[in-house]
Amino acid sequence: MGLSKEQLLARLKDLQIQFSQYEHPVVLTVEAQAKYVGHLGGGLSKNLFLKDKKNRFYIVSALAETKVDLKVLSQRLGLGKGGIRMAPEEALGELLQVPLGCVTPFALVNESARDVSLLLDQGFKTQKHCFFHPLSNDVSISLNAHDLDKFLKSIGRNPSYVDLEANPTVGKDQPPDLAALVPSGSIILPDRPERKSSSQVPKDVNNVSVNNRPSTVSAKVVKPLDGGKDAKGPPVKSIHSSGSFADVGQFVEEILQKTSELLLSEVKEENIRLHGEQLGAVVSNKLKKNFISDFKNLAMIFKNTAYTEGFHAGTRRRPHPL
């Protein structure tokens, strides 16, 4: 599991990094964050999680007002005009180990993100302080570029500040100026269909996973389980007593039951007063936080049941006589 918000803040204090902390409701965009800390001065940050065609990943952290043209950035990295795009949502949890809306340079503290490249907006250096989410988007912290550098160097990163609005000519006699920032190796994610993040992420999302506390997932292909066990380990713990789902209706009812119970427990008068128009986002994050592992287990159980039923059906079928 990646570092928690509390662990990160404790590490900043151990490094004697000066920062101010501001609690607020969950926010998913820079505009929403500005409602709570925009009046405090300093620069708000927007953070993009990107990948290229060779499965190399990047965080681009910029001031909210900085215009980042991905086509230009791709050329400057030596990847051609369309060589870089938004990373799939799965990679947020598997590499950065943060949920949707929480990408920041601080996510590089996790070992799983060791091969992710970081490009920082040189505009950060012009600000007295800048705001970032410390791995959780229900709080913002402000610190200056010097202290951000101190943190990055403490995890073995040499900060790279870039003029993200520049558009230098790239050609035979003018090589890509940011090519040195391309990661050296590809990262292999679990083998599954990739979703297009750009169609699912709100405009100007303040990074671009799904759970509030994603569990660590190895960057290897996940093999199907056999009867609720892996090849070498103990039985996988299931939230369903029978350990199997031969009935699709039962599978769906289990999910709906758990979801409705949490919704009813959260939509209370005091929560409506406390969160107001942000209640939907709060409940959504809570659903993801509480149920992501449970639902993955349910889906795996259902998958294994279907596989087992199909296998037994095949072995019971007698060959047709010639």
C-alpha atoms as one frame of an Amber mdcrd trajectory, in Angstrom:
protein
   0.000   0.000   0.000   1.246   3.479  -0.827   1.971   6.192   1.714  -1.064
   7.752   3.365  -1.683  11.472   3.664  -0.681  11.346   7.328   2.570   9.501
   6.584   3.513  11.972   3.871   2.878  14.992   6.100   4.916  13.355   8.857
   7.788  12.856   6.404   7.668  16.521   5.383   7.928  17.488   9.062  10.866
  15.116   9.550  12.597  16.840   6.637  11.890  20.194   8.347   9.955  21.360
   5.323   7.733  24.338   6.041   4.171  24.020   4.780   0.668  25.201   5.608
  -2.238  22.760   5.660  -5.853  23.507   4.680  -8.677  20.992   5.152 -11.645
  21.190   2.759 -14.280  18.952   1.114 -13.166  16.558  -1.600 -12.394  18.453
  -4.838 -11.737  17.068  -8.315 -10.804  20.197 -10.269  -8.568  23.222  -9.875
 -11.659  25.437  -9.988 -13.221  23.572  -7.072  -9.984  23.753  -5.091  -9.797
  27.507  -5.730 -13.053  28.017  -3.804 -11.277  26.988  -0.619  -7.663  28.151
  -1.006  -7.664  30.480  -4.020  -8.067  33.557  -1.801  -4.870  32.734   0.114
  -2.515  33.872  -2.650   0.161  31.717  -4.254  -0.163  29.401  -7.236  -2.641
  26.577  -7.698  -1.273  23.513  -9.465  -2.773  21.278 -12.112  -1.226  17.860
 -12.553  -1.411  15.606 -15.610  -0.587  11.910 -15.588   0.549  10.928 -19.079
   1.938   7.964 -20.991   3.609   7.462 -24.348   3.254   4.665 -26.889   6.074
   2.685 -25.289   4.334   2.569 -21.899   6.553   5.183 -20.310   4.780   7.422
 -17.811   5.048  11.095 -16.890   3.670  13.567 -14.363   3.445  17.129 -15.649
   2.892  19.532 -12.750   2.080  23.107 -13.758   0.509  26.313 -12.529  -3.224
  26.355 -13.158  -2.905  29.150 -15.706  -0.042  27.550 -17.671  -1.158  26.294
 -21.082   0.143  22.796 -21.725  -0.118  21.675 -25.366   0.358  17.903 -25.414
   1.245  17.852 -29.137   4.022  20.364 -28.594   5.184  18.610 -25.425   5.275
  15.294 -27.282   7.530  16.752 -29.981   9.810  18.334 -27.392  10.219  14.917
 -25.765  11.102  13.411 -29.148   7.902  11.353 -29.351   6.331  12.928 -32.446
   3.116  14.971 -32.523   0.766  12.349 -31.073   3.182  10.366 -28.968   1.813
  11.249 -25.549  -1.668  11.120 -24.036  -3.538  10.803 -20.756  -2.629   7.648
 -18.827  -5.385   5.097 -18.147  -7.112   5.366 -14.785  -5.851   1.933 -13.706
  -2.294   3.264 -13.726  -3.160   5.817 -11.043  -3.748   3.070  -8.530  -1.092
   0.681  -9.775   1.812   3.102 -10.218   1.068   6.304  -8.298  -1.270   4.658
  -5.760  -3.527   7.698  -5.578  -7.191   8.211  -6.535  -8.732  10.447  -9.166
  -7.991  14.099  -8.413  -4.874  13.418  -6.315  -1.919  13.321  -8.712   0.939
  15.548  -7.533   4.745  15.348  -7.432   4.334  13.844  -3.934   2.992  10.622
  -5.498   6.566   9.848  -6.566   7.303   8.953  -2.947   5.852   5.495  -3.628
   8.321   2.888  -4.847   5.880   1.778  -7.556   6.340   5.206  -9.208  10.131
   5.042  -9.368  10.176   4.957 -13.191   7.664   7.784 -13.690   9.248  10.963
 -15.072   8.417  14.388 -13.575   8.255  17.713 -15.447   7.766  20.789 -13.266
   6.529  24.170 -14.461   9.289  26.751 -14.116   6.502  29.144 -13.103   6.488
  27.508  -9.642   9.742  29.345  -8.932   8.044  32.718  -9.426   5.460  32.029
  -6.695   5.890  32.707  -2.998   4.202  29.359  -2.421   2.145  26.825  -4.403
  -0.712  24.486  -3.496  -0.691  20.723  -3.936  -2.789  17.823  -2.618  -0.730
  15.609  -0.271  -1.964  12.303  -1.808  -5.561  13.096  -0.827  -7.896  15.683
  -2.358  -9.680  16.622   0.868  -6.732  18.764   1.932  -4.257  21.158   0.270
  -0.810  22.155   1.447   1.211  25.168   0.385   4.994  25.296   0.164   7.616
  27.033  -1.937   9.651  25.584  -4.804  12.774  25.302  -2.651  11.010  23.043
  -0.154   9.407  21.015  -2.959  12.922  20.458  -4.320  14.089  19.400  -0.867
  11.390  16.733  -0.739  12.135  15.476  -4.263  15.861  15.219  -3.561  15.086
  13.252  -0.384  13.508  10.521  -2.556  16.348  10.563  -5.080  14.766  12.859
  -7.651  16.611  15.711  -9.313  13.905  18.379  -9.969  13.524  19.344 -13.638
  11.862  22.729 -14.241  10.613  23.402 -17.745   9.033  26.269 -19.666   5.896
  24.328 -20.541   4.549  27.062 -22.825   7.655  27.181 -25.019   7.365  25.866
 -28.578  10.898  25.476 -29.909  11.455  24.169 -33.416  12.381  20.500 -33.532
  14.290  19.277 -36.562  17.436  17.731 -37.924  19.670  20.469 -36.580  17.525
  21.179 -33.504  16.989  18.019 -31.448  14.101  17.750 -28.930  15.038  19.870
 -25.919  13.268  17.618 -23.369  14.421  14.220 -24.678  16.587  13.699 -21.606
  13.419  13.599 -19.463  11.978  10.534 -21.226  12.081   7.517 -18.855  14.601
   4.859 -19.763  12.249   1.883 -19.606   8.668   0.801 -20.201   6.278  -0.152
 -17.412   4.156  -3.252 -17.932   0.691  -2.956 -16.403  -1.711  -5.861 -15.774
  -3.048  -7.278 -19.030  -6.501  -5.789 -19.546  -8.268  -3.523 -22.056  -7.210
   0.086 -21.714  -9.872   2.730 -21.321  -9.542   6.157 -22.846  -9.043   8.485
 -19.913  -9.711  11.675 -21.831 -13.387  10.822 -22.276 -13.856   9.997 -18.603
 -11.946  12.736 -16.827 -13.551  16.141 -16.176 -11.844  19.069 -17.856  -8.918
  20.429 -15.824  -9.124  17.614 -13.295  -6.406  18.217 -10.730  -4.537  15.162
 -11.908  -5.856  12.608 -13.736  -8.004   6.474  -9.642 -10.484   5.147  -8.617
 -10.091   4.292  -4.963  -9.305   6.624  -2.182  -6.885   4.091  -0.747  -5.784
   1.888  -3.594  -4.012  -1.312  -2.689  -0.625  -2.106  -4.134  -0.886  -4.004
  -7.396   2.174  -5.631  -8.877   3.122  -4.533 -12.372   2.760  -8.101 -13.614
  -0.046  -9.896 -15.391  -2.548 -11.133 -12.808  -3.321 -14.814 -13.331  -6.816
 -16.243 -12.737  -7.360 -17.935  -9.394  -8.361 -21.576  -9.208 -11.221 -22.285
  -6.854 -10.433 -19.220  -4.683  -6.739 -20.162  -4.223  -3.576 -19.099  -5.918
  -0.900 -21.588  -6.869   1.228 -21.072  -3.766  -0.805 -19.126  -1.253  -3.708
 -19.654   1.158  -7.381 -19.387   0.170  -8.382 -15.909  -0.948 -10.663 -14.275
   1.604 -14.119 -13.740   0.175 -16.816 -11.417   1.442 -19.404 -13.964   0.321
 -19.906 -16.955   2.605 -20.358 -19.542  -0.123 -17.191 -18.557  -1.984 -18.923
 -18.874  -5.358 -21.597 -17.301  -7.547 -23.351 -19.715  -9.850 -26.290 -17.298
 -10.110 -25.813 -13.965 -11.922 -28.788 -12.477 -10.069 -27.227 -13.318  -6.720
 -23.984 -11.652  -7.804 -25.767  -8.428  -8.812 -27.929  -8.422  -5.668 -24.828
  -8.650  -3.477 -23.349  -5.550  -5.105 -26.605  -3.565  -4.997 -27.238  -4.514
  -1.377 -23.823  -3.330  -0.181 -24.033  -0.134  -2.236 -27.531   0.780  -1.050
 -26.600   0.176   2.589 -23.718   2.628   2.395 -25.734   5.208   0.480 -28.508
   5.127   3.086 -25.982   5.426   5.901 -24.339   8.489   4.331 -27.311  10.484
   3.054 -28.210  11.888   6.440 -29.282  15.346   7.438 -26.024  16.138   9.227
 -23.943  15.065   6.227 -26.062  17.200   3.885 -25.482  20.204   6.139 -21.769
  19.444   6.454 -20.925  18.812   2.793 -23.678  20.637   0.902 -23.232  20.405
  -2.859 -20.083  18.324  -2.354 -22.026  15.451  -0.754 -22.236  13.542  -4.035
 -18.449  13.606  -4.463 -17.909  12.647  -0.815 -20.272   9.656  -1.040 -18.769
   8.616  -4.385 -15.267   8.594  -2.924 -16.485   6.690   0.119 -18.099   4.046
  -2.092 -14.866   3.592  -4.009 -12.765   3.539  -0.842 -14.899   0.947   0.926
 -15.901  -1.329  -1.917 -13.157  -1.448  -4.530 -11.444  -4.481  -2.987 -14.773
  -6.146  -2.121 -16.117  -5.748  -5.639 -12.885  -7.021  -7.166 -13.186 -10.089
  -4.962 -16.832 -10.574  -5.980 -15.949 -10.260  -9.658 -13.058 -12.709  -9.298
 -15.303 -15.194  -7.470 -17.905 -14.896 -10.226 -15.229 -15.346 -12.882 -13.780
 -18.393 -11.135 -17.250 -19.904 -10.679 -18.009 -19.481 -14.380 -14.664 -21.028
 -15.287 -15.202 -23.980 -12.934 -18.785 -24.596 -14.100 -17.648 -24.533 -17.727
 -14.784 -26.908 -17.004 -17.037 -29.434 -15.246 -19.641 -29.178 -17.997 -16.949
 -29.967 -20.560 -15.623 -32.987 -18.668 -19.132 -34.417 -18.213 -19.919 -34.186
 -21.926 -19.345 -37.485 -23.690 -17.828 -37.601 -27.175 -20.388 -37.908 -29.951
 -20.181 -41.383 -31.565 -18.784 -41.453 -35.058
